[in-house]
Amino acid sequence: MTIRENAFRVIAGDFVTTEDGTGIVHTAPTFGADDALVAKQATPEVPPLLVKDDNGNLVPLVDLQGRFRPELNEFGGKYVKNEYYKDGEAPNVLWMLSWLLN
């Protein structure tokens, strides 16, 4: 899997304000309508993070059950959210990010 250079950067979105927080949020263009819109409007466009499945189709990194897809090797089948794990059992997401970026 190759991560395109514009996938991780700061962009503006008018739906993010400082009224209820810091005014800074992460976006997931693959999963949210607002996120997808600001990602598409950004220059250059922020690409969705997709992988190719066994049939060569581009699919999201996460399945409909909230688990990483098998194409992510050792993270395949693991839940994205740590609250599904007991203390100390959650996958090392920082390691995964470094793996994705290299």
LINRAWO-V248050 format. One line per field, one symbol per residue. ss: DSSP state (H for helix, E for strand, L for the rest). phi: phi as a letter, one per 40 degrees, with the letter a starting at -180 (. if undefined). psi: psi as a letter, one per 30 degrees, with the letter a starting at -180 (. if undefined). Layout:
ss: ???
phi: ???
psi: ???
This chain:
ss: LLLLLLLLLLLLLLLLLLLLLLLLLLLLLLLLHHHHHHHHHLLLLLLLLEEELLLLLEEELELLLLEELHHHHHHLLLELLHHHLLLLLLLLHHHHHHHHHL
phi: .bcccccbacbcaccbbccbicgbbcbbdcbbccccccccccbcdccccbbccccgccbccbcccgbcccccfccdgcccccccbcdgcccccccccccccb
psi: kkkkfgejlklkkffklgegafgklllifffkeeeeeeeefljlkjkljllkafggkkllfkafggkklffgcffkfkkekfffllkffkljeeeeeeeef.
